[in-house]
Amino acid sequence: MKYVLFLVMFLFSTQAVALDCSKQPTCAELNYSTEDNPKCDKNGYILCPYDQSYKKCVQYSCEALGFTQSDKSDWCADIATCKGDKSYTLCQKPCIAWDYETLSSLAESGKCKIITMKKDITIPLNQGITLAENTLIDGSGHTLKSTGNRDNLTIFSMNDKTGMKNIKLQHTQTETQTNVRLLKTLEKQNAVSLKDMEIFVSFDASTSWTTVIESGVYNISGKFMLEMNKKSEGQMAGFWGGTYNFTDAQVSINKSGGANIFDICQVTVTNSTFQADTSNYLFVRTSAATFKNSEASLKGGALFSAPEMGSKLDLVLEGKSVLELELKKETGKDRTTIQATDTTGTLILDGVTYRPIKEGTTKLSEIETSADWQKQN
């Protein structure tokens, strides 16, 4: 049987061997060897039919070839399997980005759960990145820079279950613009996670309907810092038209100039600290904000802008939350309500501290005279 196998292999071999047909070939001439192959499986040899001290490897060891059985799906874009055992795999293209081309390609491929940046990366002028579903960019503390000078520009387009963490985003917008967004979901219901982020945006020219983060459902945790440097006229908001859940977060929104903070938003702050400061509005149009066992300090030119009839702002205190509001204008207080779900919360309104006596909802403009709230000495 071994001899028949040898004849078949010999006749159909693609390797050219210089043989003398008048005499029997040697095992060495047939590419057999007496040496061990360190990459061969222990049962992967066939023996030379003329001299069984000679052998040839026909089945290589997956481990010796560098294949492993670990799960590589989180960080590898292209995975090869070992022919001898498909449970062994090897990463042919890791999800690591060194430049814009690599980052953009990996983000859009849908093959990476986590893309790791290895250095600061600059996105070309007026270019952006689309994140495929279930893709997250880990900045590893690096900065991702972008610039724009045209209308209708979105830098990061977010599919469902996408996100960013451990990253600094820096965007500069020049010339008169409209409809510019830094992050925007492609569908309103898309979920996005943001963790340990610093965002710096600068608008050097007149802008309108410009937002930093827009639409979608955003789950934000860890350190989150936002600075909006708005040097000219025009409407600008930090958050627009979405649901924003801050959980176990340390939020700081400063140097926002004339930018609004929230516009048509549903905001929930849980077990977090939240600090925001703007010379313009804290909330615009119909919005709601719930604070659960959190401390928040909101300072603004005014609390709420309600140009359309029926627009309103609902504030809710749950648990031992402290909400401090410091406002330069009375605008919006008559269309703002504050609900106490228990009696453990605290409201500090323009330097005066109030505690709820019972559960209930009160207009902010009537808080001083309300029987449901007690001014603290």
Summary of the structure (lengths in Angstrom):
residues: 377
radius of gyration: 32.0
end to end distance: 102.0
largest distance: 116.9
contacts: 1237
relative contact order: 0.06
helix: 7%
strand: 49%
